[in-house]
């Protein structure tokens, strides 16, 4: 796979364990035990993915994520947290994290999530090389070649995962998906307990693309089942 990771974790044993196991999928890694060192490494090196703990000395993971996103170029960020409240996960996603995983976690799950991030980035790169493929749904236009979203003439900024989720819905109008199915098809993994990841991304998408997020016309809730896309594809 030949990917280079930045592991930001102040628990030395856990950081070393992650570094050891990512070698199994062809990844090398650097380790930072605090947010300050993480930023110094990020500014000096090119990374394919950052594994970022939230609770860190010097600078916490939220601040590191903000700084990484302000500097660019884009690199996927997976946040680690020992907290269980949804507000912590939402905060990480709001500042630009692509995914999160709650401690304790299994190594097979972590590796699956890492590979899913790489697949998403590969799809993003492939999409930039495509030509002229557009989905139009009323006032909503999805440029698969440019990965741009335009609503009523105004461009909307989405994260890579938000865009992938919206495209998947738009390509299957009217079809109902459970949260587990969306995790499998869009995120590339199925793990019990991570359905809140889907909820959070859908809530953020609604805020960005719906005229009234409380009464959506595109991404509809099917109570007791999951979600479906209500727009008409043209």
C-alpha contacts under 8 A as a table, 3 or more apart, distances in Angstrom:
res1	aa1	res2	aa2	distance
1	X	25	X	6.51
1	X	26	X	4.81
1	X	27	X	6.55
2	X	26	X	5.40
2	X	27	X	5.56
2	X	28	X	7.37
3	X	26	X	6.71
3	X	27	X	4.73
3	X	28	X	6.35
3	X	47	X	7.59
3	X	48	X	5.84
4	X	27	X	5.66
4	X	28	X	4.95
4	X	29	X	5.45
4	X	30	X	7.92
4	X	46	X	7.58
4	X	47	X	5.18
4	X	48	X	5.42
4	X	49	X	7.05
5	X	27	X	6.85
5	X	28	X	6.17
5	X	29	X	4.47
5	X	30	X	6.39
5	X	47	X	5.45
5	X	48	X	5.81
5	X	49	X	5.07
5	X	50	X	5.76
5	X	51	X	7.41
6	X	29	X	5.58
6	X	30	X	5.01
6	X	31	X	6.01
6	X	32	X	7.48
6	X	38	X	7.71
6	X	42	X	7.81
6	X	47	X	6.48
6	X	49	X	6.51
6	X	50	X	4.76
6	X	51	X	6.19
7	X	15	X	6.64
7	X	18	X	7.94
7	X	19	X	7.52
7	X	29	X	6.75
7	X	30	X	6.07
7	X	31	X	4.78
7	X	32	X	6.22
7	X	50	X	6.02
7	X	51	X	4.84
7	X	52	X	6.30
8	X	15	X	7.51
8	X	31	X	5.88
8	X	32	X	4.74
8	X	33	X	5.86
8	X	34	X	6.72
8	X	35	X	7.25
8	X	38	X	6.30
8	X	50	X	7.44
8	X	51	X	5.99
8	X	52	X	4.82
8	X	53	X	5.97
9	X	12	X	7.07
9	X	14	X	7.47
9	X	15	X	5.71
9	X	31	X	7.37
9	X	32	X	6.35
9	X	33	X	5.14
9	X	34	X	6.92
9	X	52	X	6.57
9	X	53	X	5.38
9	X	56	X	7.11
10	X	15	X	7.42
10	X	32	X	7.35
10	X	33	X	4.14
10	X	34	X	6.10
10	X	53	X	7.89
10	X	56	X	6.28
10	X	57	X	7.59
11	X	14	X	5.44
11	X	15	X	6.14
11	X	33	X	7.29
12	X	15	X	5.10
12	X	16	X	6.08
12	X	33	X	7.31
13	X	16	X	5.21
13	X	17	X	6.13
14	X	17	X	4.98
14	X	18	X	6.20
15	X	18	X	5.24
15	X	19	X	6.17
15	X	31	X	6.86
16	X	19	X	5.00
16	X	20	X	6.06
17	X	20	X	5.11
17	X	21	X	6.31
18	X	21	X	5.28
18	X	22	X	6.10
18	X	107	X	7.77
19	X	22	X	5.47
19	X	23	X	6.77
19	X	28	X	7.35
19	X	29	X	6.07
19	X	30	X	7.93
19	X	31	X	7.94
20	X	23	X	5.69
20	X	24	X	7.68
21	X	24	X	5.42
21	X	25	X	7.68
21	X	107	X	7.48
22	X	25	X	5.48
22	X	26	X	6.68
22	X	27	X	5.35
22	X	28	X	7.11
22	X	111	X	6.92
23	X	26	X	4.91
23	X	27	X	4.83
23	X	28	X	6.11
24	X	27	X	7.28
25	X	111	X	7.70
31	X	38	X	7.87
32	X	35	X	7.32
32	X	37	X	5.65
32	X	38	X	5.18
32	X	41	X	7.92
33	X	37	X	7.10
33	X	38	X	7.56
33	X	56	X	7.54
33	X	57	X	7.83
34	X	37	X	5.68
34	X	38	X	6.32
34	X	56	X	5.50
34	X	57	X	5.14
34	X	58	X	5.99
34	X	59	X	6.68
34	X	60	X	7.77
35	X	38	X	4.92
35	X	39	X	6.34
35	X	56	X	6.28
35	X	57	X	6.52
35	X	58	X	5.77
35	X	59	X	4.42
35	X	60	X	5.94
35	X	61	X	6.72
35	X	64	X	6.10
36	X	39	X	5.37
36	X	40	X	6.48
36	X	58	X	5.99
36	X	59	X	6.00
37	X	40	X	5.03
37	X	41	X	6.17
38	X	41	X	5.24
38	X	42	X	6.09
38	X	64	X	7.68
39	X	42	X	4.94
39	X	43	X	6.11
39	X	64	X	6.95
39	X	67	X	8.00
39	X	68	X	7.65
40	X	43	X	5.31
40	X	44	X	6.46
41	X	44	X	5.20
41	X	45	X	5.99
42	X	45	X	5.41
42	X	46	X	6.89
42	X	47	X	7.38
42	X	68	X	7.82
47	X	50	X	7.11
47	X	75	X	6.96
48	X	75	X	5.97
48	X	76	X	7.06
48	X	118	X	8.00
49	X	75	X	5.72
49	X	76	X	5.02
49	X	77	X	5.91
49	X	78	X	7.62
50	X	75	X	7.24
50	X	76	X	6.37
50	X	77	X	4.78
50	X	78	X	6.16
51	X	77	X	6.06
51	X	78	X	4.91
51	X	79	X	5.88
51	X	80	X	7.01
52	X	61	X	6.12
52	X	77	X	6.90
52	X	78	X	6.02
52	X	79	X	4.63
52	X	80	X	5.72
53	X	56	X	6.64
53	X	60	X	7.92
53	X	61	X	5.66
53	X	79	X	5.56
53	X	80	X	4.36
53	X	81	X	5.90
54	X	60	X	5.75
54	X	61	X	4.02
54	X	62	X	6.21
54	X	79	X	6.61
54	X	80	X	6.12
54	X	81	X	5.64
55	X	60	X	5.54
55	X	61	X	6.26
55	X	81	X	7.26
56	X	59	X	6.16
56	X	60	X	4.62
56	X	61	X	6.32
57	X	60	X	6.31
59	X	63	X	6.32
59	X	64	X	6.69
60	X	63	X	5.57
60	X	64	X	6.39
61	X	64	X	4.94
61	X	65	X	6.01
61	X	79	X	7.72
62	X	65	X	5.15
62	X	66	X	6.29
62	X	91	X	7.69
62	X	92	X	6.16
62	X	95	X	7.05
63	X	66	X	5.05
63	X	67	X	6.23
64	X	67	X	5.18
64	X	68	X	6.11
65	X	68	X	5.16
65	X	69	X	6.17
65	X	77	X	7.63
65	X	92	X	7.88
65	X	95	X	6.61
65	X	96	X	6.66
65	X	97	X	6.83
66	X	69	X	5.25
66	X	70	X	6.19
66	X	95	X	5.78
66	X	96	X	7.01
67	X	70	X	5.02
67	X	71	X	6.23
68	X	71	X	5.30
68	X	72	X	6.18
69	X	72	X	5.49
69	X	73	X	7.73
69	X	74	X	6.99
69	X	96	X	6.68
72	X	75	X	7.57
76	X	97	X	7.18
76	X	98	X	6.00
76	X	117	X	6.80
76	X	121	X	7.79
77	X	96	X	7.77
77	X	97	X	5.03
77	X	98	X	5.41
77	X	99	X	6.74
78	X	97	X	6.14
78	X	98	X	5.96
78	X	99	X	4.84
78	X	100	X	5.15
78	X	101	X	7.28
79	X	92	X	7.12
79	X	97	X	6.68
79	X	99	X	6.32
79	X	100	X	4.42
79	X	101	X	6.28
80	X	100	X	5.83
80	X	101	X	5.22
80	X	102	X	5.86
80	X	103	X	6.84
81	X	84	X	7.89
81	X	100	X	7.51
81	X	101	X	6.60
81	X	102	X	4.99
81	X	103	X	5.86
82	X	102	X	5.63
82	X	103	X	4.72
82	X	104	X	7.15
83	X	88	X	7.07
83	X	102	X	7.06
83	X	103	X	7.74
84	X	88	X	7.72
84	X	102	X	7.29
85	X	88	X	5.92
85	X	89	X	7.25
86	X	89	X	5.20
86	X	90	X	6.12
87	X	90	X	5.03
87	X	91	X	6.04
88	X	91	X	5.15
88	X	92	X	6.40
89	X	92	X	5.25
89	X	93	X	6.40
89	X	100	X	6.89
90	X	93	X	5.11
90	X	94	X	6.00
90	X	200	X	6.77
91	X	94	X	5.01
91	X	95	X	6.40
92	X	95	X	5.52
92	X	96	X	6.70
92	X	97	X	5.56
92	X	100	X	7.80
93	X	96	X	5.28
93	X	97	X	4.63
93	X	98	X	6.40
93	X	99	X	6.99
93	X	100	X	7.97
94	X	97	X	7.14
96	X	159	X	7.59
97	X	100	X	7.42
98	X	159	X	7.84
98	X	160	X	7.85
98	X	161	X	6.70
99	X	197	X	7.79
101	X	105	X	7.21
101	X	110	X	7.69
102	X	105	X	6.41
105	X	109	X	6.96
105	X	110	X	7.06
106	X	109	X	5.28
106	X	110	X	6.37
107	X	110	X	5.01
107	X	111	X	6.15
108	X	111	X	5.20
108	X	112	X	6.12
109	X	112	X	5.09
109	X	113	X	6.20
109	X	191	X	7.69
110	X	113	X	5.14
110	X	114	X	6.21
111	X	114	X	5.04
111	X	115	X	6.20
112	X	115	X	5.20
112	X	116	X	6.17
112	X	188	X	7.96
112	X	189	X	6.66
113	X	116	X	4.97
113	X	117	X	6.38
113	X	187	X	7.94
113	X	188	X	7.51
113	X	189	X	6.70
114	X	117	X	5.18
114	X	118	X	6.52
115	X	118	X	5.05
115	X	119	X	6.26
116	X	119	X	5.07
116	X	120	X	6.29
116	X	187	X	6.12
116	X	188	X	5.15
116	X	189	X	7.04
117	X	120	X	5.09
117	X	121	X	6.34
117	X	187	X	7.66
118	X	121	X	5.13
118	X	122	X	6.14
119	X	122	X	5.04
119	X	123	X	6.13
120	X	123	X	5.06
120	X	124	X	6.23
120	X	160	X	7.62
120	X	161	X	7.60
120	X	187	X	7.84
121	X	124	X	4.93
121	X	125	X	6.27
121	X	160	X	7.99
122	X	125	X	5.12
122	X	126	X	6.13
123	X	126	X	4.98
123	X	127	X	5.99
124	X	127	X	5.07
124	X	128	X	6.45
124	X	147	X	7.77
124	X	160	X	7.34
125	X	128	X	5.29
125	X	129	X	6.81
126	X	129	X	5.28
126	X	130	X	6.64
127	X	130	X	5.22
127	X	144	X	6.01
127	X	145	X	5.08
127	X	146	X	6.91
127	X	147	X	6.92
128	X	144	X	7.78
128	X	145	X	5.14
128	X	146	X	5.54
128	X	147	X	7.15
129	X	145	X	6.54
130	X	133	X	7.21
130	X	144	X	7.35
130	X	145	X	4.76
131	X	145	X	5.33
132	X	143	X	7.64
132	X	144	X	7.64
132	X	145	X	6.08
133	X	143	X	6.27
133	X	144	X	5.38
133	X	145	X	5.83
134	X	141	X	6.91
134	X	142	X	5.54
134	X	143	X	4.58
134	X	144	X	5.67
134	X	145	X	7.46
135	X	141	X	5.75
135	X	142	X	5.04
135	X	143	X	6.61
135	X	144	X	7.60
135	X	170	X	7.61
135	X	233	X	6.90
135	X	234	X	6.73
136	X	139	X	7.43
136	X	140	X	5.82
136	X	141	X	4.46
136	X	142	X	6.37
136	X	233	X	6.01
136	X	234	X	5.30
137	X	140	X	4.95
137	X	141	X	6.20
137	X	170	X	8.00
137	X	231	X	5.76
137	X	232	X	5.38
137	X	233	X	4.86
137	X	234	X	5.95
138	X	141	X	7.75
138	X	231	X	7.20
138	X	232	X	6.90
138	X	233	X	7.78
138	X	234	X	7.94
139	X	150	X	7.83
139	X	151	X	5.30
139	X	152	X	4.90
139	X	153	X	7.81
140	X	149	X	7.22
140	X	150	X	5.84
140	X	151	X	4.56
140	X	152	X	6.69
141	X	149	X	5.74
141	X	150	X	5.13
141	X	151	X	6.38
142	X	147	X	6.91
142	X	148	X	5.99
142	X	149	X	4.84
142	X	150	X	6.70
142	X	167	X	7.37
143	X	146	X	5.33
143	X	147	X	5.11
143	X	148	X	5.09
143	X	149	X	6.39
144	X	147	X	4.91
144	X	148	X	7.23
147	X	163	X	7.26
148	X	155	X	7.17
148	X	156	X	7.45
148	X	157	X	7.60
149	X	155	X	5.70
149	X	156	X	5.41
149	X	157	X	7.11
149	X	158	X	7.65
150	X	153	X	5.83
150	X	154	X	5.26
150	X	155	X	4.24
150	X	156	X	5.79
151	X	154	X	5.22
151	X	155	X	6.33
151	X	156	X	7.02
151	X	209	X	7.11
156	X	208	X	6.97
156	X	209	X	7.46
158	X	161	X	7.91
158	X	162	X	5.70
158	X	163	X	5.82
158	X	205	X	7.92
159	X	162	X	5.13
159	X	163	X	6.16
160	X	163	X	5.21
160	X	164	X	6.23
161	X	164	X	5.04
161	X	165	X	6.14
161	X	186	X	7.77
161	X	187	X	7.79
162	X	165	X	5.14
162	X	166	X	6.17
162	X	201	X	6.41
162	X	202	X	7.93
162	X	205	X	6.58
163	X	166	X	5.13
163	X	167	X	6.10
164	X	167	X	5.21
164	X	168	X	6.13
164	X	186	X	6.51
165	X	168	X	5.17
165	X	169	X	6.35
165	X	182	X	7.95
165	X	186	X	6.03
166	X	169	X	5.20
166	X	170	X	6.11
166	X	205	X	7.82
167	X	170	X	4.93
167	X	171	X	6.01
168	X	171	X	5.22
168	X	172	X	6.53
168	X	186	X	7.28
169	X	172	X	5.26
169	X	173	X	6.23
169	X	219	X	7.86
169	X	228	X	6.84
169	X	229	X	5.41
170	X	173	X	5.51
170	X	229	X	6.38
170	X	231	X	7.48
170	X	233	X	6.99
171	X	233	X	7.93
172	X	175	X	5.68
172	X	229	X	7.20
173	X	228	X	7.01
173	X	229	X	4.96
173	X	230	X	6.26
173	X	231	X	6.64
173	X	232	X	6.91
173	X	233	X	6.97
174	X	228	X	5.67
174	X	229	X	5.38
174	X	230	X	5.87
175	X	228	X	5.57
175	X	229	X	6.96
176	X	222	X	7.37
176	X	225	X	7.67
176	X	226	X	6.59
176	X	227	X	5.54
176	X	228	X	4.56
176	X	229	X	7.76
177	X	181	X	5.96
177	X	182	X	6.47
177	X	225	X	7.39
177	X	226	X	5.51
177	X	227	X	5.45
177	X	228	X	6.22
178	X	181	X	5.18
178	X	182	X	6.42
178	X	225	X	5.73
178	X	226	X	4.33
178	X	227	X	6.54
179	X	182	X	5.12
179	X	183	X	6.20
179	X	195	X	5.57
179	X	198	X	6.22
179	X	199	X	7.93
179	X	226	X	5.90
179	X	227	X	7.71
180	X	183	X	5.06
180	X	184	X	6.26
180	X	190	X	6.28
180	X	191	X	7.87
180	X	192	X	7.94
180	X	195	X	6.52
181	X	184	X	5.06
181	X	185	X	6.13
181	X	190	X	7.88
182	X	185	X	5.17
182	X	186	X	5.54
182	X	187	X	7.17
182	X	198	X	7.28
183	X	186	X	5.60
183	X	187	X	4.89
183	X	188	X	6.21
183	X	189	X	5.81
183	X	190	X	5.84
183	X	195	X	7.41
183	X	198	X	6.99
184	X	187	X	5.79
184	X	188	X	4.61
184	X	189	X	4.62
184	X	190	X	5.25
185	X	188	X	5.46
185	X	189	X	7.60
191	X	194	X	6.11
192	X	195	X	7.25
193	X	196	X	7.35
194	X	197	X	5.59
194	X	198	X	7.63
195	X	198	X	5.36
195	X	199	X	6.65
196	X	199	X	4.86
196	X	200	X	6.06
197	X	200	X	5.27
197	X	201	X	6.35
198	X	201	X	5.28
198	X	202	X	6.13
199	X	202	X	5.21
199	X	203	X	6.12
200	X	203	X	5.18
200	X	204	X	6.29
201	X	204	X	5.11
201	X	205	X	6.08
202	X	205	X	4.96
202	X	206	X	6.12
202	X	219	X	7.68
203	X	206	X	5.21
203	X	207	X	6.40
203	X	213	X	7.81
204	X	207	X	5.17
204	X	208	X	6.39
205	X	208	X	5.12
205	X	209	X	6.03
205	X	210	X	7.86
206	X	209	X	5.34
206	X	210	X	5.11
206	X	212	X	7.93
206	X	213	X	5.04
206	X	216	X	6.86
206	X	219	X	7.10
207	X	210	X	6.01
207	X	211	X	8.00
207	X	212	X	7.61
207	X	213	X	5.26
210	X	213	X	5.31
210	X	216	X	5.82
210	X	217	X	6.90
210	X	218	X	7.11
211	X	216	X	7.46
212	X	215	X	5.34
212	X	216	X	6.01
213	X	216	X	5.28
216	X	219	X	6.13
216	X	220	X	6.26
217	X	220	X	6.65
217	X	230	X	6.07
217	X	231	X	6.84
218	X	229	X	5.43
218	X	230	X	4.71
218	X	231	X	5.05
219	X	227	X	6.79
219	X	228	X	5.93
219	X	229	X	4.78
219	X	230	X	6.07
219	X	231	X	7.94
220	X	227	X	5.57
220	X	228	X	5.33
220	X	229	X	6.01
220	X	230	X	6.27
221	X	226	X	6.05
221	X	227	X	4.57
221	X	228	X	6.57
222	X	225	X	5.57
222	X	226	X	5.20
222	X	227	X	5.25
222	X	228	X	6.94
223	X	226	X	6.45
